[in-house]
Amino acid sequence: MRDKNFSLKFVLLVGDIFLMYLALLLALAVRYGDFSFWPGPQTRVFLYHFSFISLFWLLFLFILDFYEIPPLKKVFEFFSNLIIFLLLAGAFGVAYFYLRPQPIIAPKTILILDLSIFSFFLCGWRYVFSRILKLQNFKEKIVLIGSLVEFKDLSSDLLNQNGYEMVASFDPNSSLDVSKLKEIIEKEKVNSVVFALNSQRNEDLVKQIFSNLPLKLNFISFPSFYESVAKKVPLEAIDEFWFLENLSRSEKRIDEILKRGFDILFSFVGLLITAVLFPFIALAIKINSPGPVFYSQKRVGKDRKVFTLYKFRTMKEDLNRDKELWREKDPGQITRVGNFLRRIHLDEFPQFWSILKGDLSFVGPRPEWVELAKIFEKEIPFYSQRYLVRPGFTGWAQLNFPPSTSVEEAKEKFQYDLYYIKNRSFFLDLGIILKTIRIIFR
């Protein structure tokens, strides 16, 4: 189903590119009263420059979730994001055309017309695409075989969002009629069967299922299905062999080189911005509350290396802070300046120094305080696997789960970390960074 979703997103993208060029040609036709659409010298100049800014417009569309399937799942959010896109696209267009040392063209009217026409096309294209999806019913029908406890997190909404329709579920702990299972599969034209069965404990049942069901079915293990749908790894369904199979592989050298190069380049840029803002931030922190400008804490990094993480202080100074495991749970400790810094994530900027040194990366699991890490290592199975990679400024778990305030929440968040560690790549990192930017600008 992931391949199908990718294909649908690709169709959306191709349609957007086509409509961007069509909108530009119509804007030129309206502006100059020439509807021949023949690309003369002036039209070619516009096509050249607008092709460049269109790349950034497509990036803005991605950041603002315009390639989610289905595309009109939340209509209010769609139009809110459309307004943000128009502001970002317009601002970038103005900056590109009017802030150059020697402007080549000044297409004020063309830019407004182009954006107006394209936004109309964008709404129409998303509506038509949604109607086609609904009429064609692209959902993949599945049957779940396993205990209800294992499937408890797979809600109907989560399955629908990922393009699946659950036709039936069978719990082997009560009873499972294989003939009835076969009848449902044939009647409902089921595509896939998801197994959450222990092949040793349920050996006879597994043999019955495989001997009676058609082999053309797609049989999927529960951990694989859960990972593809929930985008996390279920701790209850994995063992040591899973880790040997999925996490002990050698690192992808090219991805690691790209990742480190990206970290060095953009952490340096971030440090330059931090240096410019530092006097103003430091003064505001000092005026607002007594205490140091920076907050520091020992965190655990890759290969269990302990390092000092720095942030701009956003909470009232407390000498007992290192004795309170869940200190951030009390919002009354956050200062007014600290609240502002957190809202726009300026408090995180000193971490660029840790990224430049190599203690952190832009993307990875959250670096935990050493005292919490000791507890998590005792209470959460396989927790030490987090230390296979550098911790991150942002990450897959940070995007999908709020800061944990208990061991149970940390366990839930760890499942997202395992998903990232297993599937990590430069392009996954890039997607996480873009989604982080989207959250910051909301």
LINWOWO-V227753 format. One record per pair of residues at least 6 apart in sequence whose C-alpha atoms are under 8 Angstrom apart, sorted by sequence separation. I is the first residue (numbers start at 1). J is the second residue. If there is no record, write none. Layout:
BEGIN
i:I j:J
i:I j:J
END
This chain:
BEGIN
i:28 j:34
i:29 j:35
i:61 j:67
i:72 j:78
i:97 j:103
i:159 j:165
i:170 j:176
i:184 j:190
i:226 j:232
i:227 j:233
i:286 j:292
i:300 j:306
i:301 j:307
i:321 j:327
i:341 j:347
i:342 j:348
i:354 j:360
i:355 j:361
i:377 j:383
i:404 j:410
i:29 j:36
i:97 j:104
i:159 j:166
i:199 j:206
i:226 j:233
i:227 j:234
i:286 j:293
i:299 j:306
i:300 j:307
i:355 j:362
i:376 j:383
i:377 j:384
i:29 j:37
i:97 j:105
i:98 j:106
i:226 j:234
i:285 j:293
i:298 j:306
i:299 j:307
i:26 j:35
i:97 j:106
i:156 j:165
i:197 j:206
i:298 j:307
i:299 j:308
i:338 j:347
i:351 j:360
i:404 j:413
i:97 j:107
i:156 j:166
i:223 j:233
i:298 j:308
i:299 j:309
i:223 j:234
i:282 j:293
i:297 j:308
i:298 j:309
i:25 j:37
i:66 j:78
i:296 j:308
i:297 j:309
i:401 j:413
i:296 j:309
i:297 j:310
i:223 j:237
i:296 j:310
i:28 j:43
i:222 j:237
i:223 j:238
i:295 j:310
i:296 j:311
i:168 j:184
i:294 j:310
i:295 j:311
i:397 j:413
i:400 j:416
i:64 j:81
i:294 j:311
i:295 j:312
i:316 j:333
i:397 j:414
i:93 j:111
i:294 j:312
i:295 j:313
i:315 j:333
i:316 j:334
i:397 j:415
i:293 j:312
i:294 j:313
i:315 j:334
i:316 j:335
i:397 j:416
i:293 j:313
i:314 j:334
i:315 j:335
i:396 j:416
i:397 j:417
i:64 j:85
i:90 j:111
i:139 j:160
i:167 j:188
i:292 j:313
i:314 j:335
i:365 j:386
i:396 j:417
i:90 j:112
i:142 j:164
i:144 j:166
i:24 j:47
i:140 j:163
i:141 j:164
i:142 j:165
i:143 j:166
i:146 j:169
i:147 j:170
i:148 j:171
i:167 j:190
i:314 j:337
i:315 j:338
i:397 j:420
i:61 j:85
i:139 j:163
i:140 j:164
i:141 j:165
i:142 j:166
i:143 j:167
i:144 j:168
i:145 j:169
i:146 j:170
i:147 j:171
i:193 j:217
i:195 j:219
i:314 j:338
i:365 j:389
i:367 j:391
i:396 j:420
i:60 j:85
i:90 j:115
i:138 j:163
i:139 j:164
i:140 j:165
i:141 j:166
i:142 j:167
i:143 j:168
i:144 j:169
i:145 j:170
i:146 j:171
i:147 j:172
i:192 j:217
i:193 j:218
i:194 j:219
i:195 j:220
i:196 j:221
i:291 j:316
i:292 j:317
i:313 j:338
i:314 j:339
i:364 j:389
i:365 j:390
i:366 j:391
i:367 j:392
i:21 j:47
i:89 j:115
i:139 j:165
i:141 j:167
i:142 j:168
i:143 j:169
i:144 j:170
i:145 j:171
i:146 j:172
i:147 j:173
i:191 j:217
i:192 j:218
i:193 j:219
i:194 j:220
i:195 j:221
i:196 j:222
i:290 j:316
i:291 j:317
i:364 j:390
i:365 j:391
i:366 j:392
i:143 j:170
i:145 j:172
i:190 j:217
i:191 j:218
i:192 j:219
i:193 j:220
i:194 j:221
i:195 j:222
i:196 j:223
i:289 j:316
i:290 j:317
i:314 j:341
i:364 j:391
i:365 j:392
i:366 j:393
i:380 j:407
i:57 j:85
i:60 j:88
i:192 j:220
i:194 j:222
i:285 j:313
i:314 j:342
i:363 j:391
i:364 j:392
i:366 j:394
i:379 j:407
i:60 j:89
i:86 j:115
i:285 j:314
i:361 j:390
i:363 j:392
i:364 j:393
i:365 j:394
i:366 j:395
i:178 j:208
i:182 j:212
i:360 j:390
i:361 j:391
i:362 j:392
i:363 j:393
i:364 j:394
i:365 j:395
i:178 j:209
i:182 j:213
i:194 j:225
i:359 j:390
i:360 j:391
i:361 j:392
i:362 j:393
i:363 j:394
i:364 j:395
i:365 j:396
i:366 j:397
i:376 j:407
i:380 j:411
i:383 j:414
i:386 j:417
i:57 j:89
i:359 j:391
i:360 j:392
i:361 j:393
i:362 j:394
i:363 j:395
i:364 j:396
i:365 j:397
i:366 j:398
i:386 j:418
i:389 j:421
i:56 j:89
i:86 j:119
i:179 j:212
i:314 j:347
i:360 j:393
i:362 j:395
i:363 j:396
i:365 j:398
i:385 j:418
i:388 j:421
i:399 j:432
i:20 j:54
i:178 j:212
i:312 j:346
i:313 j:347
i:376 j:410
i:312 j:347
i:386 j:421
i:311 j:347
i:312 j:348
i:396 j:432
i:399 j:435
i:82 j:119
i:311 j:348
i:312 j:349
i:395 j:432
i:399 j:436
i:310 j:348
i:311 j:349
i:312 j:350
i:394 j:432
i:53 j:92
i:311 j:350
i:394 j:433
i:53 j:93
i:310 j:350
i:311 j:351
i:310 j:351
i:143 j:185
i:309 j:351
i:351 j:393
i:394 j:436
i:53 j:96
i:309 j:354
i:150 j:196
i:289 j:335
i:325 j:371
i:141 j:188
i:143 j:190
i:288 j:335
i:325 j:372
i:141 j:189
i:142 j:190
i:145 j:193
i:288 j:336
i:141 j:190
i:142 j:191
i:143 j:192
i:144 j:193
i:145 j:194
i:146 j:195
i:147 j:196
i:288 j:337
i:140 j:190
i:141 j:191
i:142 j:192
i:143 j:193
i:144 j:194
i:145 j:195
i:146 j:196
i:140 j:191
i:141 j:192
i:142 j:193
i:143 j:194
i:144 j:195
i:145 j:196
i:146 j:197
i:140 j:192
i:142 j:194
i:144 j:196
i:145 j:197
i:285 j:337
i:307 j:359
i:365 j:417
i:284 j:337
i:285 j:338
i:364 j:417
i:13 j:67
i:72 j:126
i:12 j:67
i:71 j:126
i:72 j:127
i:71 j:127
i:364 j:420
i:302 j:359
i:9 j:67
i:71 j:129
i:72 j:130
i:301 j:359
i:9 j:68
i:71 j:130
i:301 j:360
i:9 j:69
i:70 j:130
i:8 j:69
i:70 j:133
i:5 j:69
i:306 j:370
i:301 j:367
i:363 j:429
i:162 j:229
i:300 j:367
i:299 j:367
i:300 j:368
i:299 j:368
i:300 j:369
i:363 j:432
i:159 j:229
i:299 j:369
i:300 j:370
i:363 j:433
i:158 j:229
i:298 j:369
i:299 j:370
i:362 j:433
i:154 j:226
i:158 j:230
i:297 j:369
i:298 j:370
i:300 j:373
i:274 j:349
i:154 j:230
i:274 j:350
i:329 j:405
i:31 j:109
i:271 j:349
i:31 j:110
i:270 j:349
i:271 j:350
i:326 j:405
i:326 j:406
i:271 j:352
i:28 j:110
i:270 j:352
i:271 j:353
i:27 j:110
i:304 j:387
i:268 j:352
i:302 j:386
i:303 j:387
i:267 j:352
i:302 j:387
i:303 j:388
i:24 j:110
i:27 j:113
i:267 j:353
i:301 j:387
i:302 j:388
i:303 j:389
i:27 j:114
i:302 j:389
i:26 j:114
i:267 j:355
i:268 j:356
i:302 j:390
i:267 j:356
i:301 j:390
i:302 j:391
i:24 j:114
i:27 j:117
i:301 j:391
i:23 j:114
i:26 j:117
i:70 j:161
i:264 j:355
i:23 j:115
i:69 j:161
i:263 j:355
i:264 j:356
i:69 j:162
i:263 j:356
i:23 j:117
i:23 j:118
i:345 j:440
i:344 j:440
i:20 j:118
i:23 j:121
i:263 j:361
i:19 j:118
i:263 j:362
i:260 j:361
i:19 j:121
i:19 j:122
i:16 j:122
i:15 j:125
i:12 j:129
i:1 j:140
i:235 j:381
i:5 j:163
i:1 j:162
i:1 j:163
i:259 j:426
i:258 j:426
i:255 j:425
i:256 j:426
i:255 j:426
i:252 j:425
i:247 j:421
i:247 j:422
i:246 j:422
i:235 j:415
i:234 j:415
i:233 j:415
i:232 j:415
i:233 j:416
i:232 j:416
i:231 j:416
i:232 j:417
i:233 j:418
i:232 j:418
i:233 j:419
i:232 j:419
i:231 j:419
i:227 j:419
i:2 j:228
i:63 j:434
i:63 j:435
i:63 j:437
i:64 j:438
i:63 j:438
END
